[in-house]
Amino acid sequence: MQTELVIFDCDGVLVDSEALGNRVLVEFVAEFGLALELEEAILLFKGCKMADCVAVIEQRLL
């Protein structure tokens, strides 16, 4: 049987990846000395573009 369709879940339609993405972001910024709680990251970054998240992180690292 040949595959006719592949669905990529890029915006949380099939899997809620927002919490997982924020968890990874929190761990990553900790490596640069920014202590950020998961709940705070979700509040700050939910629905945001990565460029906007990076801008917030840059400001907090100053």
N, C-alpha and C positions, 0 to 999 in steps of 0.2 A: 504494500500500500504506500503510495506517495503522499508526502505531506503537502497539503494545499494551503495551509494557513498557520502562521506563527503569531501569537499575540505577545507583545512586550508590555509589561506593566510598568509604566514610567511615572505614573502620577497617583498611585495608591488605589487604583480601581479594583484590582484583584487582591492585592496584599497591602496592608498598612505598613509601609516602609518608613514612615516619618519618624517613629520612635527609634527604630534601629539606626537610621541615618543620624539622628541627633545624638544617640549614644556614641557612635563612632566619632562624631564631631567633638563631643565633650572630651573623649579620650585623646584625640589628636591635639586639641588646644592645650591640654594639660602638659604636653611635652614642651610647650613654649612658656609655661609658667602661669597660664590663665586657669584659675580654679572656677569652674562653671558647673553647677548642678544640672542634672538631666531635666528636671522640671522647669528650671529657668530657661534652659536652651529651647525646650519645646515652646514655652511662652514667647520667647524672643524670635524664634526662627520659623515657626509653623507657617507654611505656605509661602515662605520667602524664596527669592532667587538666591543662588549660592553667592553671587556677587554682593548682594545685600548682607548676607551672613558674614562674609569676609570683611566688609566695611565695619560692621559692629565689632567683630573680633579685633580688628586693627585698632579701633578706638580704645577698646578695653586694655589692650597691651601697651598703650602709650603711658 
